[in-house]
Amino acid sequence: MLGPEFPDVLRLAAMGDGGAFARLWREMHPPLLRYLRLSTGDTAEDLASEVWLEVARRIGRFRGGEPEFRGWLFTLARRRLIDQRRYETRHPELPTGDDARLDGPAADDTMAAALEDISTEAALAFIATLPRDQAEIVLLRVVVGLDATQVAKIVGKSPGAVRIAAHRGLRTLTARRGGADAASPDAGARAPGTGIVAPGWGA
C-alpha cells in the first residue's frame, strides 16, 4: 500500500511522470496478475498489459483514493476477462490456458495468511477448483484485499451476496483440506479454518 503517498503518486502519474506510474505498477501489478492467471492462465500477461494501457489512457480522469483505484483497476481487468471469454466462445479452437500454471506470490501476499501451510501456486490452483463466481470473489477478497462493497461493484452483486459467496467458498476449501470446522458467518473477521483475519471479513 502506498498509503499517504498515493495522492501525490497518482497526480504525478496522471501528469505523465514515468517513475510515478511505475510505482503504481509495482504496487498493484502482482495481485492483478494473480487474479488474471486464476481465470486465464497463460494469457494473463497479455491481458494485464492491456489493462495497464487502458489505465495509462484514462488515469487523468480518475478521481478517488487508493482503495478506489484498486477497485477501478480490477473492474477494468474483469471487463477484459469478459471480452476474452466472449471471444473464446466464438473461437473455441483457441486454448483457454492452464489454471495450474500460476505465478508465485509477492513477499507480503495475504494468500499465505489465508491458506496457511500450502504454497501460493497450490493455493491459487486450489481456489480455481471452486465455481468460477466463488473463486473470483475469494481471490478479490482474500488475495487482493478488496472489501465487500468494492468486490460487489466489480462483479455486479450485492455486498451481502459477496460476503455469502466468500464465506461459502472458504468453507468449502477448508472442508476439502481436511474437514476442519468452518467458522460461522457471525464469527467476525476470521477466515474459516485459518485462524487469520481476512480484510473486512463479515463487515
Backbone as a chain_set.jsonl record, in Angstrom:
{"seq": "MLGPEFPDVLRLAAMGDGGAFARLWREMHPPLLRYLRLSTGDTAEDLASEVWLEVARRIGRFRGGEPEFRGWLFTLARRRLIDQRRYETRHPELPTGDDARLDGPAADDTMAAALEDISTEAALAFIATLPRDQAEIVLLRVVVGLDATQVAKIVGKSPGAVRIAAHRGLRTLTARRGGADAASPDAGARAPGTGIVAPGWGA", "coords": {"N": [[0.842, -1.19, 0.0], [0.525, 2.211, -0.823], [-0.35, 4.212, 0.784], [-0.314, 7.312, 2.524], [1.2, 8.508, 0.557], [-0.047, 8.063, -1.815], [-1.881, 10.025, -3.123], [-0.097, 12.0, -4.188], [1.557, 10.418, -5.792], [-0.33, 9.457, -7.629], [-1.177, 11.886, -8.802], [1.19, 12.77, -10.063], [1.618, 10.621, -11.802], [-0.614, 10.879, -13.447], [0.113, 13.172, -14.729], [1.992, 12.315, -16.436], [4.403, 11.383, -15.431], [6.813, 9.027, -15.525], [8.171, 7.591, -13.525], [6.424, 7.762, -11.34], [4.179, 6.435, -12.341], [5.314, 3.941, -12.617], [5.631, 3.254, -9.945], [2.969, 2.856, -9.147], [2.442, 0.657, -10.758], [4.291, -1.274, -9.779], [3.266, -1.662, -7.229], [0.667, -2.653, -7.63], [0.546, -4.43, -9.734], [1.382, -7.199, -9.202], [-0.8, -8.499, -7.607], [-2.836, -8.104, -9.493], [-1.956, -9.629, -11.672], [-2.025, -12.206, -10.573], [-4.746, -12.495, -10.142], [-5.681, -12.465, -12.816], [-4.335, -14.687, -13.823], [-5.539, -16.794, -12.472], [-7.936, -16.969, -13.798], [-7.337, -17.056, -16.537], [-4.898, -18.236, -17.118], [-2.168, -18.773, -19.223], [-2.54, -16.511, -20.808], [-2.578, -14.34, -19.192], [-0.534, -12.4, -18.84], [-0.648, -10.923, -21.237], [-3.248, -9.873, -21.081], [-2.998, -8.353, -18.742], [-1.193, -6.412, -19.607], [-2.81, -5.07, -21.452], [-4.714, -4.035, -19.704], [-3.172, -2.224, -18.182], [-2.403, -0.461, -20.172], [-4.855, 0.681, -20.728], [-5.319, 1.888, -18.262], [-3.257, 3.796, -18.32], [-4.193, 5.43, -20.384], [-6.503, 6.492, -19.267], [-6.028, 7.484, -16.736], [-5.818, 10.157, -16.079], [-8.395, 11.006, -15.763], [-9.3, 9.735, -13.572], [-10.722, 9.745, -10.32], [-10.339, 9.628, -6.887], [-9.303, 7.7, -3.959], [-6.66, 5.44, -2.851], [-7.91, 2.856, -2.272], [-10.136, 3.053, -3.992], [-8.848, 3.268, -6.435], [-7.681, 0.725, -6.667], [-10.024, -0.795, -6.819], [-11.038, 0.213, -9.24], [-9.007, -0.572, -11.034], [-9.262, -3.384, -10.968], [-11.827, -3.625, -11.875], [-11.529, -2.811, -14.543], [-9.882, -4.926, -15.324], [-11.595, -7.114, -15.046], [-13.487, -6.566, -17.007], [-11.919, -6.937, -19.269], [-11.477, -9.669, -19.021], [-14.093, -10.638, -19.409], [-14.501, -9.848, -22.057], [-12.564, -11.457, -23.287], [-13.535, -14.027, -22.718], [-15.895, -14.02, -24.162], [-14.821, -13.857, -26.721], [-13.454, -16.3, -26.825], [-15.602, -18.023, -26.726], [-16.701, -17.627, -29.213], [-14.587, -18.493, -30.732], [-13.711, -21.351, -30.333], [-11.5, -22.952, -30.811], [-9.259, -21.826, -29.811], [-6.789, -21.981, -27.205], [-7.559, -22.038, -23.686], [-5.893, -21.764, -21.577], [-4.005, -22.891, -18.686], [-4.948, -23.426, -15.508], [-3.335, -24.399, -13.523], [-0.819, -23.411, -13.827], [0.663, -21.015, -12.328], [1.602, -17.759, -11.148], [4.133, -17.078, -8.686], [3.894, -15.76, -5.281], [3.862, -12.286, -4.15], [6.073, -10.975, -1.628], [4.591, -10.131, 0.526], [2.137, -11.298, 0.287], [-1.271, -11.872, 1.006], [-2.381, -14.347, 0.67], [-0.795, -16.36, 1.759], [-1.331, -16.04, 4.441], [-4.066, -16.535, 4.518], [-4.431, -19.148, 3.584], [-2.52, -20.566, 4.84], [-0.433, -23.247, 5.202], [0.139, -24.167, 2.637], [1.678, -23.825, -0.59], [1.669, -20.788, -2.541], [1.177, -21.155, -5.257], [-0.102, -23.634, -5.226], [-2.25, -22.886, -3.633], [-3.669, -21.018, -5.199], [-4.341, -22.628, -7.376], [-5.938, -24.355, -5.975], [-8.048, -22.679, -5.149], [-9.071, -22.281, -7.673], [-10.561, -24.544, -8.083], [-13.028, -24.064, -7.116], [-16.459, -23.071, -7.929], [-16.678, -20.748, -10.65], [-17.629, -18.098, -10.026], [-17.477, -18.013, -7.2], [-14.732, -18.496, -6.842], [-13.585, -16.225, -8.013], [-14.535, -14.195, -6.312], [-13.478, -14.968, -3.79], [-10.754, -14.695, -4.385], [-10.543, -11.918, -4.956], [-11.346, -10.86, -2.499], [-9.679, -12.08, -0.479], [-7.027, -12.363, -1.478], [-6.436, -10.046, -3.054], [-7.449, -8.154, -1.325], [-9.638, -6.458, -1.329], [-12.586, -4.761, -0.11], [-15.96, -5.882, 0.741], [-17.854, -4.222, -0.474], [-16.442, -3.02, -2.584], [-15.757, -5.29, -4.099], [-18.309, -6.132, -4.752], [-19.137, -4.132, -6.545], [-17.421, -4.647, -8.651], [-18.06, -7.277, -9.506], [-20.753, -7.168, -9.915], [-22.691, -7.811, -7.981], [-24.583, -7.812, -4.866], [-23.22, -6.418, -1.78], [-23.853, -8.122, 0.386], [-24.328, -10.574, -0.932], [-21.786, -11.029, -1.898], [-20.331, -11.399, 0.49], [-21.53, -13.741, 1.421], [-20.908, -15.548, -0.651], [-18.111, -15.54, -0.512], [-17.713, -16.539, 2.069], [-18.879, -19.117, 1.82], [-17.217, -20.163, -0.154], [-14.66, -20.207, 1.108], [-15.305, -21.853, 3.231], [-15.853, -24.226, 1.878], [-13.305, -24.754, 0.807], [-11.881, -25.128, 3.171], [-13.127, -27.437, 4.166], [-12.384, -29.236, 2.187], [-9.702, -29.379, 2.628], [-9.391, -30.982, 4.798], [-11.513, -31.247, 6.509], [-11.723, -29.436, 8.598], [-13.334, -27.504, 11.134], [-15.593, -25.089, 10.017], [-15.776, -21.575, 10.324], [-18.536, -19.709, 11.648], [-20.821, -17.413, 9.925], [-21.139, -15.308, 11.646], [-18.86, -15.007, 13.035], [-17.155, -12.911, 12.959], [-14.22, -11.361, 11.674], [-12.681, -13.511, 10.959], [-11.185, -15.743, 8.791], [-12.561, -18.79, 7.612], [-11.412, -21.604, 9.341], [-8.737, -20.88, 9.239], [-7.58, -19.273, 11.142], [-6.821, -16.725, 10.655], [-7.311, -13.292, 10.07], [-9.288, -12.059, 7.535], [-9.398, -9.33, 5.138], [-11.784, -7.012, 6.089], [-13.619, -8.967, 6.726], [-16.869, -10.198, 7.079], [-17.766, -7.689, 7.527]], "CA": [[0.0, 0.0, 0.0], [1.261, 3.469, -0.874], [-0.799, 4.999, 1.926], [-0.415, 8.757, 2.348], [1.906, 8.937, -0.649], [-0.815, 7.762, -3.019], [-2.374, 11.179, -3.898], [0.984, 12.62, -4.957], [1.972, 9.476, -6.843], [-1.379, 9.47, -8.647], [-1.137, 13.168, -9.511], [2.351, 12.773, -10.943], [1.388, 9.636, -12.863], [-1.591, 11.456, -14.371], [0.816, 14.214, -15.487], [2.925, 11.674, -17.349], [5.653, 11.022, -14.775], [7.019, 7.594, -15.671], [8.546, 6.999, -12.257], [5.232, 7.639, -10.515], [3.356, 5.358, -12.898], [5.995, 2.682, -12.293], [5.326, 2.913, -8.549], [1.636, 2.256, -9.152], [2.556, -0.664, -11.386], [4.978, -2.201, -8.873], [2.409, -1.926, -6.085], [-0.617, -3.275, -7.933], [0.608, -5.438, -10.796], [1.406, -8.611, -8.761], [-2.131, -9.083, -7.368], [-3.594, -8.1, -10.75], [-1.526, -10.771, -12.476], [-2.529, -13.432, -9.965], [-6.185, -12.54, -10.44], [-5.871, -12.84, -14.213], [-3.849, -16.058, -14.044], [-6.535, -17.735, -11.973], [-9.029, -17.077, -14.76], [-6.95, -17.185, -17.938], [-3.661, -18.975, -17.316], [-1.026, -18.234, -19.953], [-2.826, -15.23, -21.456], [-2.689, -13.31, -18.163], [0.416, -11.31, -19.083], [-1.165, -10.081, -22.312], [-4.401, -9.136, -20.568], [-2.505, -7.349, -17.793], [-0.639, -5.308, -20.399], [-3.931, -4.307, -21.987], [-5.316, -3.294, -18.596], [-2.316, -1.087, -17.826], [-2.51, 0.525, -21.26], [-6.103, 1.412, -20.511], [-5.086, 2.754, -17.107], [-2.443, 4.93, -18.767], [-5.027, 6.328, -21.198], [-7.631, 7.058, -18.531], [-5.678, 7.838, -15.362], [-6.05, 11.581, -15.868], [-9.806, 11.237, -15.431], [-9.647, 9.005, -12.353], [-10.855, 10.503, -9.079], [-10.534, 8.755, -5.742], [-8.123, 7.32, -3.198], [-6.014, 4.181, -3.212], [-8.871, 1.745, -2.385], [-10.95, 3.226, -5.2], [-8.001, 2.958, -7.59], [-7.595, -0.734, -6.766], [-11.302, -1.265, -7.334], [-11.111, 0.597, -10.658], [-8.078, -1.425, -11.774], [-9.798, -4.74, -11.102], [-13.002, -3.515, -12.742], [-11.007, -2.844, -15.917], [-9.392, -6.277, -15.592], [-12.727, -8.023, -15.214], [-14.067, -6.305, -18.328], [-11.06, -7.614, -20.243], [-11.77, -11.101, -18.919], [-15.385, -10.888, -20.049], [-14.277, -9.737, -23.501], [-11.828, -12.638, -23.748], [-14.415, -15.202, -22.668], [-16.791, -13.926, -25.312], [-14.03, -14.195, -27.898], [-13.185, -17.739, -26.814], [-16.846, -18.704, -27.057], [-16.854, -17.551, -30.677], [-13.44, -19.138, -31.356], [-13.384, -22.404, -29.356], [-10.251, -23.636, -31.086], [-8.171, -21.185, -29.08], [-6.602, -22.529, -25.854], [-8.02, -21.171, -22.61], [-4.867, -21.663, -20.546], [-3.947, -23.936, -17.662], [-5.016, -22.762, -14.209], [-2.327, -24.902, -12.595], [0.436, -22.696, -14.029], [0.357, -19.755, -11.662], [2.732, -17.001, -10.631], [4.395, -17.1, -7.261], [3.344, -14.609, -4.571], [4.71, -11.242, -3.612], [6.522, -11.343, -0.293], [3.585, -9.805, 1.534], [0.846, -11.771, -0.209], [-2.167, -12.336, 2.062], [-2.763, -15.742, 0.449], [-0.069, -17.2, 2.703], [-2.045, -15.964, 5.704], [-5.412, -17.075, 4.407], [-4.422, -20.593, 3.343], [-1.51, -21.106, 5.73], [0.774, -24.026, 5.008], [0.365, -24.639, 1.273], [2.317, -22.802, -1.396], [0.721, -19.903, -3.228], [0.785, -21.793, -6.509], [-1.109, -24.637, -4.892], [-3.428, -22.201, -3.101], [-4.437, -20.453, -6.307], [-4.921, -23.754, -8.094], [-6.982, -24.869, -5.086], [-9.181, -21.759, -5.305], [-9.622, -22.477, -9.011], [-11.489, -25.673, -8.087], [-14.359, -23.569, -6.764], [-17.206, -22.48, -9.043], [-15.986, -19.543, -11.12], [-18.039, -16.899, -9.296], [-16.911, -18.066, -5.857], [-13.276, -18.37, -6.927], [-13.266, -14.825, -8.282], [-14.819, -13.402, -5.116], [-12.473, -15.311, -2.776], [-9.482, -14.105, -4.794], [-10.594, -10.464, -4.787], [-11.465, -10.526, -1.074], [-8.598, -12.557, 0.378], [-5.712, -12.13, -2.069], [-6.285, -8.635, -3.419], [-7.719, -7.377, -0.134], [-10.732, -5.507, -1.503], [-13.702, -5.012, 0.792], [-17.131, -6.478, 0.097], [-18.505, -3.228, -1.324], [-15.651, -2.887, -3.808], [-15.924, -6.522, -4.883], [-19.679, -6.131, -5.268], [-19.178, -3.264, -7.726], [-16.668, -5.281, -9.735], [-18.7, -8.493, -10.017], [-22.164, -6.935, -10.176], [-23.553, -8.434, -6.975], [-24.718, -7.006, -3.656], [-22.196, -6.752, -0.78], [-24.264, -9.299, 1.136], [-24.096, -11.768, -1.75], [-20.332, -11.228, -1.942], [-19.912, -11.971, 1.768], [-22.003, -15.126, 1.487], [-20.131, -16.359, -1.597], [-16.755, -15.682, 0.023], [-17.789, -17.449, 3.217], [-19.115, -20.47, 1.335], [-16.027, -20.622, -0.861], [-13.62, -20.55, 2.072], [-15.767, -23.02, 3.989], [-15.641, -25.382, 1.007], [-11.872, -25.037, 0.751], [-11.499, -25.66, 4.477], [-13.598, -28.822, 4.238], [-11.587, -30.055, 1.269], [-8.351, -29.526, 3.164], [-9.282, -31.964, 5.869], [-12.686, -31.299, 7.349], [-11.646, -28.558, 9.767], [-14.58, -26.794, 11.391], [-15.685, -23.772, 9.392], [-16.308, -20.531, 11.2], [-19.873, -19.249, 11.278], [-20.792, -16.076, 9.348], [-21.169, -14.304, 12.7], [-17.637, -15.123, 13.825], [-16.334, -11.736, 12.786], [-13.365, -11.216, 10.507], [-11.746, -14.625, 10.879], [-11.444, -16.61, 7.652], [-12.875, -20.118, 8.118], [-10.426, -22.652, 9.465], [-7.377, -20.435, 9.005], [-7.023, -18.529, 12.255], [-6.306, -15.477, 10.119], [-8.366, -12.329, 9.763], [-9.307, -11.589, 6.159], [-9.752, -7.921, 5.106], [-13.187, -6.64, 6.103], [-14.466, -10.165, 6.754], [-18.087, -10.083, 7.831], [-18.114, -6.286, 7.786]], "C": [[0.881, 1.245, 0.0], [0.852, 4.412, 0.247], [-0.867, 6.481, 1.632], [0.309, 9.29, 1.125], [1.043, 8.82, -1.899], [-1.291, 9.003, -3.78], [-1.294, 11.839, -4.753], [1.455, 11.717, -6.086], [0.952, 9.471, -7.979], [-1.331, 10.745, -9.469], [0.019, 13.21, -10.502], [2.174, 11.793, -12.105], [0.424, 10.181, -13.899], [-0.968, 12.547, -15.235], [1.858, 13.637, -16.426], [4.267, 11.319, -16.754], [5.822, 9.505, -14.795], [7.378, 6.901, -14.373], [7.351, 6.791, -11.343], [4.335, 6.518, -11.026], [3.976, 4.0, -12.579], [5.743, 2.272, -10.844], [3.935, 2.302, -8.429], [1.701, 0.836, -9.692], [3.2, -1.662, -10.422], [4.091, -2.586, -7.697], [1.238, -2.831, -6.444], [-0.582, -4.339, -9.022], [0.633, -6.874, -10.27], [0.031, -9.183, -8.425], [-3.003, -9.091, -8.615], [-3.24, -9.327, -11.576], [-2.03, -12.075, -11.892], [-4.032, -13.598, -10.216], [-6.428, -13.003, -11.873], [-5.411, -14.27, -14.479], [-4.843, -17.098, -13.554], [-7.611, -17.995, -13.015], [-8.578, -17.423, -16.166], [-5.662, -17.949, -18.179], [-2.633, -18.193, -18.107], [-1.294, -16.913, -20.659], [-2.857, -14.075, -20.464], [-1.756, -12.129, -18.424], [-0.112, -10.362, -20.16], [-2.343, -9.245, -21.831], [-3.968, -8.043, -19.598], [-1.919, -6.154, -18.533], [-1.745, -4.427, -20.975], [-4.604, -3.466, -20.901], [-4.49, -2.065, -18.262], [-2.281, -0.038, -18.931], [-3.776, 1.35, -21.117], [-5.986, 2.345, -19.314], [-4.308, 3.998, -17.531], [-3.265, 5.931, -19.57], [-6.034, 7.1, -20.354], [-7.286, 7.599, -17.154], [-5.92, 9.316, -15.067], [-7.473, 11.905, -15.476], [-10.224, 10.526, -14.145], [-9.72, 9.955, -11.166], [-11.112, 9.525, -7.936], [-9.226, 8.456, -5.055], [-7.583, 5.976, -3.639], [-6.988, 3.005, -3.248], [-9.722, 1.836, -3.637], [-10.135, 2.912, -6.456], [-7.87, 1.452, -7.774], [-8.903, -1.307, -7.327], [-11.46, -0.977, -8.809], [-10.235, -0.314, -11.505], [-8.668, -2.81, -12.005], [-11.128, -4.742, -11.857], [-12.583, -3.559, -14.206], [-10.544, -4.248, -16.28], [-10.553, -7.232, -15.838], [-13.411, -7.807, -16.571], [-13.249, -6.967, -19.422], [-11.303, -9.125, -20.215], [-13.069, -11.453, -19.622], [-15.24, -10.836, -21.559], [-13.56, -10.974, -24.029], [-12.714, -13.874, -23.75], [-15.401, -15.189, -23.831], [-16.066, -14.303, -26.6], [-13.791, -15.698, -27.971], [-14.438, -18.552, -27.114], [-17.062, -18.722, -28.566], [-15.736, -18.279, -31.415], [-12.952, -20.265, -30.453], [-12.093, -23.14, -29.636], [-9.079, -23.015, -30.342], [-8.037, -21.789, -27.692], [-7.063, -21.531, -24.803], [-7.002, -21.043, -21.492], [-4.993, -22.767, -19.505], [-3.891, -23.277, -16.297], [-3.965, -23.255, -13.225], [-1.001, -24.16, -12.723], [0.224, -21.277, -13.543], [1.63, -19.086, -11.193], [2.911, -17.22, -9.148], [3.937, -15.811, -6.615], [4.351, -13.498, -4.395], [5.033, -11.61, -2.171], [5.456, -11.128, 0.762], [2.201, -10.297, 1.147], [-0.025, -12.304, 0.918], [-2.625, -13.767, 1.847], [-2.062, -16.652, 1.442], [-0.769, -17.203, 4.056], [-3.383, -16.671, 5.63], [-5.421, -18.596, 4.265], [-3.217, -21.288, 3.969], [-0.419, -21.914, 5.051], [0.947, -24.594, 3.606], [0.942, -23.493, 0.454], [1.263, -21.966, -2.112], [0.267, -20.508, -4.547], [-0.304, -22.816, -6.258], [-2.388, -23.978, -4.399], [-4.291, -21.645, -4.218], [-5.083, -21.548, -7.154], [-6.077, -24.354, -7.294], [-8.234, -23.998, -5.193], [-9.86, -21.967, -6.65], [-10.56, -23.676, -9.095], [-12.896, -25.267, -7.679], [-15.133, -23.182, -8.018], [-16.623, -21.106, -9.388], [-16.347, -18.306, -10.304], [-17.44, -16.866, -7.895], [-15.403, -17.865, -5.886], [-12.875, -16.915, -7.138], [-13.45, -13.971, -7.034], [-13.805, -13.691, -4.019], [-11.136, -14.66, -3.12], [-9.471, -12.596, -4.552], [-10.639, -10.062, -3.315], [-10.194, -10.86, -0.294], [-7.222, -12.217, -0.183], [-5.491, -10.651, -2.345], [-6.55, -7.736, -2.217], [-8.787, -6.323, -0.296], [-11.843, -5.812, -0.512], [-14.927, -5.472, 0.012], [-17.826, -5.496, -0.839], [-17.765, -3.058, -2.644], [-15.815, -4.109, -4.703], [-17.313, -6.554, -5.513], [-19.793, -5.289, -6.539], [-18.491, -3.929, -8.921], [-17.453, -6.434, -10.355], [-20.194, -8.332, -10.254], [-23.11, -7.651, -9.24], [-23.693, -7.491, -5.789], [-23.585, -7.35, -2.688], [-22.565, -7.975, 0.05], [-24.028, -10.584, 0.372], [-22.61, -12.077, -1.851], [-19.847, -11.878, -0.656], [-20.306, -13.443, 1.875], [-21.169, -16.023, 0.578], [-18.715, -16.586, -1.085], [-16.743, -16.659, 1.194], [-17.964, -18.899, 2.751], [-17.885, -21.022, 0.634], [-14.928, -21.038, 0.093], [-14.014, -21.749, 2.923], [-15.571, -24.295, 3.178], [-14.17, -25.757, 0.946], [-11.377, -25.641, 2.061], [-11.893, -27.126, 4.594], [-12.753, -29.733, 3.351], [-10.18, -30.288, 1.808], [-8.285, -30.466, 4.352], [-10.423, -31.96, 6.85], [-12.595, -30.464, 8.598], [-12.955, -27.813, 9.916], [-14.532, -25.428, 10.747], [-16.264, -22.79, 10.391], [-17.685, -20.13, 10.738], [-19.791, -17.862, 10.704], [-20.751, -14.989, 10.403], [-19.872, -14.258, 13.491], [-16.698, -13.955, 13.617], [-15.46, -11.837, 11.569], [-12.429, -12.382, 10.309], [-12.125, -15.549, 9.736], [-11.594, -18.037, 8.137], [-11.685, -21.046, 8.153], [-8.997, -22.204, 9.345], [-6.748, -19.796, 10.212], [-6.509, -17.171, 11.855], [-7.468, -14.559, 9.775], [-8.222, -11.876, 8.33], [-9.812, -10.154, 6.139], [-11.261, -7.722, 5.093], [-14.129, -7.81, 6.255], [-15.669, -9.94, 7.642], [-18.529, -8.654, 8.079], [-19.126, -5.797, 6.791]], "O": [[1.864, 1.319, 0.737], [1.61, 5.307, 0.62], [-1.415, 6.882, 0.606], [0.054, 10.417, 0.701], [1.362, 9.411, -2.93], [-1.124, 9.044, -4.999], [-1.541, 12.196, -5.904], [1.721, 12.179, -7.196], [1.324, 9.48, -9.152], [-1.433, 10.699, -10.695], [-0.15, 13.634, -11.645], [2.533, 12.093, -13.243], [0.615, 9.973, -15.097], [-1.446, 12.823, -16.336], [2.535, 14.38, -17.136], [5.192, 10.981, -17.492], [5.059, 8.783, -14.153], [6.958, 5.771, -14.128], [7.261, 5.777, -10.651], [3.794, 5.741, -10.239], [3.268, 3.031, -12.306], [5.651, 1.082, -10.542], [3.744, 1.337, -7.69], [1.084, -0.076, -9.142], [2.703, -2.777, -10.268], [4.157, -3.718, -7.218], [0.855, -3.688, -5.648], [-1.556, -5.067, -9.216], [-0.048, -7.721, -10.847], [-0.296, -10.266, -8.909], [-3.827, -9.99, -8.782], [-4.124, -9.991, -12.118], [-2.426, -12.969, -12.64], [-4.515, -14.701, -10.47], [-7.291, -13.847, -12.114], [-6.026, -14.984, -15.27], [-4.975, -18.165, -14.153], [-8.138, -19.103, -13.11], [-9.341, -18.021, -16.924], [-5.351, -18.282, -19.322], [-2.26, -17.084, -17.724], [-0.345, -16.248, -21.074], [-3.134, -12.94, -20.853], [-2.154, -10.977, -18.247], [-0.033, -9.142, -20.011], [-2.432, -8.054, -22.132], [-4.506, -6.936, -19.624], [-2.126, -5.01, -18.13], [-1.635, -3.201, -20.987], [-5.013, -2.331, -21.146], [-5.04, -0.979, -18.077], [-2.143, 1.152, -18.649], [-3.777, 2.558, -21.352], [-6.493, 3.466, -19.346], [-4.655, 5.116, -17.149], [-3.061, 7.139, -19.454], [-6.382, 8.234, -20.684], [-8.161, 8.124, -16.465], [-6.197, 9.683, -13.925], [-7.736, 12.969, -14.914], [-11.352, 10.685, -13.678], [-8.891, 10.853, -11.021], [-12.012, 8.689, -8.021], [-8.164, 8.893, -5.499], [-7.991, 5.436, -4.667], [-6.913, 2.204, -4.179], [-10.003, 0.822, -4.276], [-10.661, 2.358, -7.421], [-7.938, 0.953, -8.897], [-8.892, -2.185, -8.19], [-11.957, -1.818, -9.558], [-10.656, -0.778, -12.564], [-8.583, -3.349, -13.109], [-11.511, -5.766, -12.422], [-13.198, -4.253, -15.015], [-10.775, -4.715, -17.395], [-10.493, -8.066, -16.741], [-13.858, -8.764, -17.203], [-13.801, -7.496, -20.387], [-11.329, -9.776, -21.26], [-13.142, -12.447, -20.344], [-15.79, -11.679, -22.267], [-13.903, -11.485, -25.095], [-12.654, -14.68, -24.678], [-15.701, -16.233, -24.412], [-16.624, -14.982, -27.462], [-13.906, -16.302, -29.038], [-14.355, -19.639, -27.685], [-17.544, -19.707, -29.124], [-15.896, -18.646, -32.579], [-11.879, -20.149, -29.861], [-11.623, -23.89, -28.78], [-8.012, -23.624, -30.254], [-9.046, -22.086, -27.051], [-6.969, -20.32, -25.004], [-7.223, -20.286, -20.546], [-5.991, -23.487, -19.469], [-2.895, -22.636, -15.958], [-3.723, -22.611, -12.205], [-0.149, -24.257, -11.841], [-0.327, -20.439, -14.257], [2.617, -19.752, -10.878], [1.952, -17.515, -8.435], [3.619, -14.852, -7.319], [5.557, -13.728, -4.479], [4.36, -12.445, -1.566], [5.408, -11.839, 1.766], [1.198, -9.769, 1.628], [0.442, -13.117, 1.716], [-3.207, -14.359, 2.756], [-2.658, -17.616, 1.923], [-0.804, -18.225, 4.742], [-3.79, -17.336, 6.584], [-6.324, -19.26, 4.774], [-2.93, -22.447, 3.67], [0.443, -21.339, 4.386], [1.824, -25.432, 3.398], [0.72, -22.324, 0.77], [0.115, -22.385, -2.266], [-0.901, -20.386, -4.917], [-1.303, -22.868, -6.976], [-3.486, -24.445, -4.702], [-5.514, -21.785, -4.188], [-6.225, -21.414, -7.594], [-7.07, -24.804, -7.865], [-9.345, -24.513, -5.313], [-11.08, -21.845, -6.76], [-11.286, -23.816, -10.08], [-13.847, -26.025, -7.869], [-14.528, -22.984, -9.072], [-16.133, -20.394, -8.511], [-15.46, -17.54, -9.926], [-16.953, -15.828, -7.447], [-14.854, -17.146, -5.052], [-11.932, -16.43, -6.512], [-12.614, -13.119, -6.734], [-13.316, -12.762, -3.376], [-10.461, -14.131, -2.238], [-8.506, -12.057, -4.01], [-10.05, -9.055, -2.922], [-9.689, -10.03, 0.462], [-6.335, -11.82, 0.573], [-4.488, -10.073, -1.926], [-5.945, -6.67, -2.097], [-8.855, -5.386, 0.499], [-12.034, -6.961, -0.113], [-14.935, -5.455, -1.219], [-18.333, -5.895, -1.887], [-18.388, -2.963, -3.701], [-15.992, -3.982, -5.915], [-17.472, -6.955, -6.666], [-20.463, -5.684, -7.494], [-18.933, -3.786, -10.061], [-17.511, -6.563, -11.578], [-20.843, -9.257, -10.743], [-24.202, -8.056, -9.639], [-22.995, -6.48, -5.716], [-23.037, -8.45, -2.754], [-21.697, -8.781, 0.384], [-23.582, -11.578, 0.946], [-22.214, -13.242, -1.885], [-19.039, -12.807, -0.698], [-19.535, -14.277, 2.349], [-20.768, -17.118, 0.972], [-18.175, -17.686, -1.205], [-15.857, -17.508, 1.29], [-17.276, -19.798, 3.234], [-17.54, -22.193, 0.796], [-14.324, -22.096, -0.079], [-13.168, -22.563, 3.292], [-15.17, -25.325, 3.721], [-13.822, -26.936, 1.023], [-10.552, -26.555, 2.059], [-11.11, -27.955, 5.057], [-12.446, -30.866, 3.724], [-9.543, -31.288, 1.475], [-7.195, -30.72, 4.864], [-10.34, -32.587, 7.906], [-13.302, -30.73, 9.57], [-13.619, -27.522, 8.921], [-13.559, -24.691, 10.903], [-17.128, -23.133, 11.197], [-17.98, -20.204, 9.545], [-18.806, -17.164, 10.945], [-20.37, -13.857, 10.104], [-19.783, -13.557, 14.5], [-15.549, -14.005, 14.057], [-15.892, -12.341, 10.533], [-11.461, -12.263, 9.557], [-13.235, -16.079, 9.698], [-10.828, -18.468, 8.998], [-11.021, -21.261, 7.139], [-8.097, -23.044, 9.345], [-5.523, -19.763, 10.326], [-5.821, -16.519, 12.641], [-8.488, -15.006, 9.25], [-7.172, -11.368, 7.936], [-10.58, -9.77, 7.022], [-11.945, -8.206, 4.191], [-15.316, -7.688, 5.953], [-15.536, -9.548, 8.801], [-19.532, -8.415, 8.752], [-19.54, -4.639, 6.849]]}, "num_chains": 1, "name": "protein.A"}
